Amino acid sequence: MEENDNCPTMVKDLSWITGWAHRLIGEVLKFGETAVDLTAGNGHDALFLFQCVGQDGRVVAFDIQDAALEATAHRIERAGGRVFRHEKDAAPEAMGKPAVHLIAACHSQIDRFLPGRVAAVIANLGYLPGGGVRLPVTRRETTVEAIGKALELIEPGGRLAVVAYVGHTGGREEAAGVEALVSNLPPLEWSTIRVAPVNRPGAPFLLSAEKRTLL
């Protein structure tokens, strides 16, 4: 595997479990590739993906909250990245340029904006950190739909990483839905893992899936 020295393996100011999500994605993501952030939030994941793919790559990030998109744009621009914002009716062709593309749409619409293959997909479920009132939150129905579509877009050797939270209303049901989806992936086509603190049963946990390269 070609090593990408510009892609950090751990981010100091994020949680331990999110750091592991970054580590798993960073192992497979290379310069010039395309990556997806299903939940832009405060922009930490999108920034990480941008650092991995570089100026010649593409990052496509989704969020329905203006505050999240603004925070993500600010974080990417401070790091020297080019940012384009798109509304939910944007054409897929608008995502073609190397840049970070921020889409004001539900992540369940991922297939509308990404007709081609992607190298990595990341999601940090729940609500916007530091956003005050803990609404809106990601929901089981749209999240499972989004991840199902994302799995179809991942190229051989590519990975999905999802950090799931169970402490907020609906979080446990959403996490169970995602885990059921990942658990039922065909083992000949996908390698999957679950990373969780064994001494904190209510803590966030990580689900990851790698599309196997068939010989």
C-alpha contacts under 8 A as a table, 3 or more apart, distances in Angstrom:
res1	aa1	res2	aa2	distance
1	M	28	V	7.76
2	E	30	K	7.73
3	E	27	E	7.66
3	E	30	K	7.84
4	N	7	C	5.61
4	N	26	G	7.89
4	N	29	L	7.77
4	N	30	K	6.06
4	N	31	F	7.28
4	N	52	C	7.01
5	D	8	P	7.29
6	N	51	Q	6.16
6	N	52	C	6.09
7	C	26	G	6.01
7	C	48	F	7.18
7	C	49	L	7.90
7	C	51	Q	5.49
7	C	52	C	4.31
7	C	53	V	7.95
8	P	11	V	7.01
8	P	22	H	7.84
8	P	23	R	7.67
8	P	26	G	7.03
8	P	48	F	7.32
8	P	51	Q	7.64
8	P	52	C	7.61
9	T	19	G	7.39
9	T	22	H	6.15
9	T	23	R	4.57
9	T	26	G	6.16
10	M	19	G	4.91
10	M	20	W	7.11
10	M	22	H	6.37
10	M	23	R	6.10
11	V	14	L	5.78
11	V	19	G	5.80
11	V	22	H	7.81
12	K	15	S	7.94
12	K	19	G	7.87
14	L	18	T	6.34
14	L	19	G	6.50
15	S	18	T	5.26
15	S	19	G	6.20
16	W	19	G	5.07
16	W	20	W	6.55
17	I	20	W	5.14
17	I	21	A	6.52
17	I	163	V	7.26
17	I	195	V	7.80
17	I	196	A	7.75
17	I	204	P	7.17
17	I	205	F	6.52
17	I	206	L	6.52
18	T	21	A	4.94
18	T	22	H	6.33
18	T	124	N	7.94
18	T	163	V	6.66
18	T	206	L	7.80
19	G	22	H	5.10
19	G	23	R	6.20
20	W	23	R	4.88
20	W	24	L	6.24
20	W	206	L	7.91
21	A	24	L	5.33
21	A	25	I	6.28
21	A	122	I	7.73
21	A	161	A	5.62
21	A	162	V	7.22
21	A	163	V	7.26
21	A	206	L	6.90
21	A	208	S	7.80
22	H	25	I	5.15
22	H	26	G	5.77
22	H	45	D	7.78
22	H	48	F	7.40
23	R	26	G	5.08
23	R	27	E	6.35
24	L	27	E	5.46
24	L	28	V	7.35
24	L	159	R	7.76
24	L	161	A	7.44
24	L	208	S	7.98
25	I	28	V	5.74
25	I	29	L	6.16
25	I	120	A	6.54
25	I	121	V	7.99
25	I	122	I	7.82
25	I	159	R	6.35
25	I	160	L	7.40
25	I	161	A	6.98
26	G	29	L	5.30
26	G	30	K	7.93
26	G	52	C	6.79
28	V	119	A	7.55
28	V	120	A	7.71
28	V	157	G	7.21
28	V	158	G	6.40
28	V	159	R	7.22
29	L	33	E	6.99
29	L	35	A	7.90
29	L	52	C	6.21
29	L	53	V	6.81
29	L	119	A	6.33
29	L	120	A	6.64
29	L	158	G	7.68
30	K	33	E	5.91
30	K	52	C	5.99
30	K	53	V	5.45
31	F	52	C	6.12
31	F	53	V	3.97
31	F	54	G	5.47
31	F	56	D	6.88
31	F	57	G	6.15
32	G	53	V	5.11
32	G	54	G	6.39
32	G	55	Q	7.41
32	G	56	D	4.67
32	G	57	G	3.68
32	G	58	R	7.07
32	G	98	P	7.99
33	E	53	V	5.58
33	E	56	D	7.77
33	E	57	G	4.87
33	E	58	R	6.35
33	E	118	V	7.34
33	E	119	A	6.42
34	T	53	V	7.12
34	T	57	G	5.80
34	T	58	R	4.64
34	T	59	V	5.79
34	T	60	V	7.78
34	T	117	R	7.89
34	T	118	V	5.12
34	T	119	A	5.76
34	T	120	A	7.20
35	A	49	L	6.59
35	A	53	V	7.80
35	A	58	R	6.35
35	A	59	V	4.92
35	A	60	V	6.45
35	A	118	V	5.72
35	A	119	A	5.70
35	A	120	A	4.82
35	A	121	V	5.79
36	V	46	A	7.99
36	V	49	L	7.97
36	V	59	V	5.61
36	V	60	V	4.84
36	V	61	A	5.75
36	V	118	V	7.42
36	V	120	A	6.31
36	V	121	V	4.65
36	V	122	I	6.32
37	D	40	A	5.99
37	D	45	D	6.78
37	D	46	A	6.03
37	D	59	V	7.29
37	D	60	V	6.18
37	D	61	A	4.45
37	D	62	F	6.41
37	D	121	V	5.93
37	D	122	I	5.04
37	D	123	A	5.89
38	L	61	A	5.79
38	L	62	F	5.19
38	L	63	D	7.34
38	L	107	H	5.48
38	L	121	V	7.22
38	L	122	I	6.24
38	L	123	A	5.05
38	L	124	N	7.72
38	L	146	A	7.78
39	T	61	A	6.68
39	T	62	F	5.53
39	T	63	D	5.63
39	T	107	H	7.26
39	T	122	I	7.89
39	T	123	A	5.44
39	T	124	N	6.00
39	T	125	L	6.92
40	A	43	G	5.38
40	A	44	H	7.86
40	A	45	D	7.06
40	A	46	A	6.46
40	A	61	A	5.53
40	A	62	F	5.62
40	A	63	D	5.52
40	A	68	A	6.30
40	A	69	L	6.73
40	A	72	T	6.60
41	G	44	H	7.66
41	G	63	D	7.02
41	G	68	A	4.78
41	G	69	L	7.26
41	G	71	A	7.67
41	G	72	T	7.06
41	G	127	Y	7.88
41	G	128	L	5.37
41	G	129	P	7.24
42	N	68	A	5.46
42	N	69	L	7.71
42	N	71	A	5.34
42	N	72	T	5.46
42	N	128	L	7.02
42	N	129	P	7.11
43	G	46	A	5.13
43	G	47	L	5.96
43	G	68	A	7.31
43	G	69	L	7.81
43	G	71	A	6.26
43	G	72	T	3.91
43	G	73	A	7.46
43	G	75	R	6.32
43	G	76	I	7.56
44	H	47	L	5.23
44	H	48	F	6.24
44	H	72	T	7.49
44	H	75	R	7.83
45	D	48	F	5.01
45	D	49	L	6.21
45	D	122	I	7.38
46	A	49	L	5.09
46	A	50	F	6.11
46	A	59	V	6.99
46	A	61	A	6.76
46	A	72	T	7.14
46	A	76	I	7.68
46	A	100	V	7.94
47	L	50	F	5.00
47	L	51	Q	6.18
47	L	72	T	7.72
47	L	75	R	6.90
47	L	76	I	5.73
47	L	79	A	7.93
48	F	51	Q	5.14
48	F	52	C	6.39
49	L	52	C	5.04
49	L	53	V	6.28
49	L	59	V	6.64
50	F	53	V	5.29
50	F	54	G	5.60
50	F	55	Q	7.58
50	F	57	G	7.51
50	F	58	R	7.42
50	F	59	V	6.27
50	F	76	I	7.76
50	F	81	G	7.57
50	F	100	V	7.11
51	Q	54	G	5.40
53	V	56	D	6.86
53	V	57	G	4.71
53	V	58	R	6.82
53	V	59	V	7.84
54	G	57	G	5.45
55	Q	58	R	7.85
55	Q	81	G	6.83
55	Q	82	R	7.85
55	Q	98	P	6.52
55	Q	99	A	6.61
56	D	98	P	5.25
56	D	99	A	7.39
57	G	98	P	5.06
57	G	99	A	6.54
58	R	97	K	7.24
58	R	98	P	4.83
58	R	99	A	5.02
58	R	100	V	5.78
58	R	101	H	7.45
59	V	99	A	6.42
59	V	100	V	4.60
59	V	101	H	6.02
60	V	95	M	7.66
60	V	100	V	5.92
60	V	101	H	4.72
60	V	102	L	6.03
60	V	103	I	7.36
61	A	100	V	7.49
61	A	101	H	6.18
61	A	102	L	4.94
61	A	103	I	6.10
62	F	102	L	6.02
62	F	103	I	4.93
62	F	104	A	6.21
62	F	105	A	6.08
62	F	106	C	6.56
62	F	107	H	5.55
63	D	66	D	7.75
63	D	68	A	6.69
63	D	69	L	6.58
63	D	102	L	7.75
63	D	103	I	6.52
63	D	104	A	5.48
63	D	105	A	5.86
63	D	106	C	6.23
63	D	107	H	6.92
64	I	68	A	7.91
64	I	104	A	5.10
64	I	105	A	5.19
64	I	106	C	5.89
65	Q	68	A	5.34
65	Q	69	L	6.53
65	Q	104	A	7.22
66	D	69	L	5.14
66	D	70	E	6.05
66	D	104	A	7.51
67	A	70	E	5.16
67	A	71	A	6.09
68	A	71	A	5.15
68	A	72	T	6.10
68	A	128	L	7.18
69	L	72	T	5.09
69	L	73	A	6.03
69	L	102	L	6.60
69	L	103	I	7.99
69	L	104	A	7.55
70	E	73	A	5.12
70	E	74	H	6.14
71	A	74	H	5.20
71	A	75	R	6.23
72	T	75	R	5.13
72	T	76	I	6.20
73	A	76	I	5.24
73	A	77	E	6.02
73	A	83	V	6.34
73	A	102	L	7.74
74	H	77	E	5.23
74	H	78	R	6.10
75	R	78	R	5.28
75	R	79	A	6.54
76	I	79	A	5.13
76	I	80	G	6.55
76	I	81	G	5.25
76	I	82	R	7.36
76	I	83	V	7.22
76	I	100	V	7.80
77	E	80	G	5.01
77	E	81	G	4.94
77	E	82	R	6.35
77	E	83	V	6.95
78	R	81	G	7.34
81	G	99	A	6.99
81	G	100	V	7.15
82	R	99	A	5.25
82	R	100	V	6.15
83	V	99	A	5.88
83	V	100	V	4.84
83	V	101	H	5.90
83	V	102	L	7.27
84	F	99	A	7.15
84	F	100	V	6.32
84	F	101	H	4.89
84	F	102	L	6.13
85	R	101	H	5.90
85	R	102	L	4.72
85	R	103	I	5.98
85	R	104	A	7.64
86	H	89	D	7.92
86	H	90	A	5.90
86	H	101	H	7.19
86	H	102	L	6.04
86	H	103	I	4.78
86	H	104	A	6.23
87	E	90	A	5.53
87	E	103	I	5.82
87	E	104	A	5.02
87	E	105	A	6.82
88	K	103	I	6.54
88	K	104	A	5.55
88	K	105	A	4.84
90	A	94	A	6.93
90	A	113	F	7.91
91	A	94	A	5.63
91	A	95	M	7.85
91	A	113	F	6.98
92	P	95	M	5.70
92	P	96	G	7.62
92	P	112	R	6.64
92	P	113	F	4.47
92	P	114	L	6.44
92	P	115	P	7.44
93	E	96	G	5.54
93	E	113	F	7.99
94	A	97	K	7.26
95	M	101	H	6.50
95	M	113	F	7.21
95	M	114	L	7.82
105	A	109	Q	7.14
106	C	109	Q	5.87
106	C	110	I	7.92
106	C	142	T	7.77
107	H	110	I	5.50
107	H	142	T	7.35
107	H	143	T	7.28
107	H	146	A	5.59
108	S	111	D	7.81
108	S	142	T	5.40
108	S	143	T	6.58
108	S	145	E	5.61
108	S	146	A	3.95
108	S	147	I	7.73
108	S	149	K	7.63
109	Q	112	R	5.57
109	Q	113	F	7.28
109	Q	146	A	6.91
110	I	113	F	5.58
110	I	114	L	6.18
110	I	146	A	6.55
110	I	149	K	6.99
110	I	150	A	7.07
111	D	114	L	5.26
111	D	115	P	6.08
111	D	149	K	6.48
111	D	150	A	7.64
112	R	115	P	6.85
114	L	117	R	7.56
114	L	153	L	7.98
115	P	153	L	7.86
116	G	153	L	6.78
117	R	153	L	4.91
117	R	154	I	5.70
117	R	155	E	5.58
118	V	121	V	7.60
118	V	153	L	5.88
118	V	154	I	5.00
118	V	155	E	5.86
118	V	158	G	7.42
119	A	154	I	5.79
119	A	155	E	5.80
119	A	157	G	7.57
119	A	158	G	4.64
119	A	159	R	6.74
120	A	154	I	6.54
120	A	158	G	5.40
120	A	159	R	4.94
120	A	160	L	5.79
121	V	150	A	7.02
121	V	154	I	7.65
121	V	159	R	6.48
121	V	160	L	4.75
121	V	161	A	6.39
122	I	160	L	5.83
122	I	161	A	4.84
122	I	162	V	5.76
123	A	161	A	6.45
123	A	162	V	4.73
123	A	163	V	6.25
124	N	162	V	5.96
124	N	163	V	4.84
124	N	164	A	6.61
125	L	137	V	7.81
125	L	138	T	6.04
125	L	162	V	7.42
125	L	163	V	6.13
125	L	164	A	5.44
125	L	165	Y	6.51
126	G	137	V	5.12
126	G	138	T	5.28
126	G	164	A	7.38
126	G	165	Y	6.29
126	G	168	H	7.58
126	G	171	G	6.79
127	Y	131	G	7.87
127	Y	134	R	5.85
127	Y	135	L	6.36
127	Y	136	P	6.30
127	Y	137	V	4.48
127	Y	138	T	6.64
128	L	131	G	5.30
128	L	134	R	7.17
128	L	135	L	7.86
128	L	136	P	7.91
128	L	137	V	7.54
129	P	132	G	7.95
131	G	134	R	6.83
134	R	137	V	6.95
138	T	142	T	7.55
138	T	143	T	6.62
139	R	142	T	5.73
139	R	143	T	5.79
139	R	170	G	7.10
139	R	171	G	7.82
139	R	174	E	6.19
140	R	143	T	5.17
140	R	144	V	5.87
140	R	170	G	7.54
140	R	171	G	7.96
140	R	173	E	6.55
140	R	174	E	4.04
140	R	175	A	7.51
140	R	177	G	6.36
140	R	178	V	7.73
141	E	144	V	5.54
141	E	145	E	6.27
141	E	174	E	7.72
142	T	145	E	5.05
142	T	146	A	6.00
143	T	146	A	5.02
143	T	147	I	6.13
143	T	174	E	7.44
143	T	178	V	7.58
144	V	147	I	5.22
144	V	148	G	5.99
144	V	174	E	7.78
144	V	177	G	6.41
144	V	178	V	5.70
144	V	181	L	7.36
145	E	148	G	5.13
145	E	149	K	6.29
146	A	149	K	5.25
146	A	150	A	6.08
147	I	150	A	4.81
147	I	151	L	6.08
147	I	178	V	7.70
148	G	151	L	5.33
148	G	152	E	6.77
148	G	181	L	7.50
149	K	152	E	5.27
149	K	153	L	6.73
150	A	153	L	5.14
150	A	154	I	6.48
151	L	154	I	5.39
151	L	160	L	7.36
154	I	158	G	5.66
154	I	159	R	6.93
154	I	160	L	7.86
154	I	211	K	7.02
155	E	158	G	5.30
155	E	211	K	6.85
156	P	210	E	7.88
156	P	211	K	5.03
156	P	212	R	5.61
156	P	213	T	4.98
156	P	214	L	7.89
157	G	210	E	6.28
157	G	211	K	5.33
157	G	212	R	5.64
157	G	213	T	5.68
158	G	210	E	5.70
158	G	211	K	5.71
159	R	208	S	6.99
159	R	209	A	5.58
159	R	210	E	4.32
159	R	211	K	6.40
160	L	208	S	5.32
160	L	209	A	5.14
160	L	210	E	6.42
161	A	206	L	6.92
161	A	207	L	5.83
161	A	208	S	4.39
161	A	209	A	6.76
162	V	206	L	5.66
162	V	207	L	5.21
162	V	208	S	6.29
163	V	204	P	6.65
163	V	205	F	5.72
163	V	206	L	4.57
163	V	207	L	6.52
164	A	171	G	7.62
164	A	174	E	7.87
164	A	175	A	5.43
164	A	204	P	5.49
164	A	205	F	5.51
164	A	206	L	6.26
164	A	207	L	7.69
165	Y	168	H	7.36
165	Y	171	G	5.64
165	Y	172	R	6.93
165	Y	175	A	6.62
165	Y	203	A	6.95
165	Y	204	P	4.50
165	Y	205	F	6.82
166	V	169	T	7.90
166	V	170	G	7.59
166	V	171	G	4.33
166	V	172	R	4.20
166	V	173	E	7.82
166	V	175	A	6.67
166	V	202	G	6.37
166	V	203	A	7.08
166	V	204	P	6.52
167	G	171	G	6.18
167	G	172	R	7.06
167	G	202	G	6.61
167	G	203	A	7.58
168	H	171	G	5.22
168	H	172	R	7.62
169	T	172	R	7.56
170	G	173	E	5.38
170	G	174	E	6.15
171	G	174	E	5.07
171	G	175	A	6.03
172	R	175	A	5.15
172	R	176	A	6.13
173	E	176	A	5.09
173	E	177	G	6.21
174	E	177	G	5.13
174	E	178	V	6.36
175	A	178	V	5.23
175	A	179	E	6.07
176	A	179	E	5.05
176	A	180	A	6.04
177	G	180	A	5.17
177	G	181	L	6.33
178	V	181	L	5.11
178	V	182	V	6.27
179	E	182	V	5.17
179	E	183	S	5.84
179	E	207	L	7.08
180	A	183	S	5.07
180	A	184	N	6.23
181	L	184	N	5.49
181	L	185	L	6.80
182	V	185	L	5.49
182	V	192	T	7.17
182	V	207	L	7.57
182	V	208	S	7.92
182	V	209	A	7.08
183	S	192	T	7.52
185	L	189	E	7.55
185	L	190	W	6.30
186	P	189	E	5.44
186	P	190	W	6.00
187	P	190	W	5.10
187	P	191	S	6.28
188	L	191	S	7.85
188	L	212	R	7.52
189	E	211	K	6.01
189	E	212	R	5.27
189	E	213	T	7.81
189	E	214	L	7.51
190	W	209	A	6.33
190	W	210	E	5.54
190	W	211	K	4.69
190	W	212	R	5.29
191	S	209	A	5.59
191	S	210	E	5.17
191	S	211	K	6.60
191	S	212	R	6.61
192	T	207	L	7.44
192	T	208	S	5.60
192	T	209	A	4.29
192	T	210	E	6.37
193	I	207	L	5.95
193	I	208	S	5.41
193	I	209	A	6.59
194	R	205	F	7.25
194	R	206	L	5.63
194	R	207	L	4.69
194	R	208	S	6.54
195	V	205	F	5.81
195	V	206	L	4.96
195	V	207	L	6.52
196	A	203	A	7.59
196	A	204	P	7.15
196	A	205	F	4.62
196	A	206	L	6.38
197	P	200	R	5.51
197	P	201	P	7.06
197	P	203	A	6.96
197	P	205	F	7.30
198	V	201	P	6.51
200	R	203	A	5.44
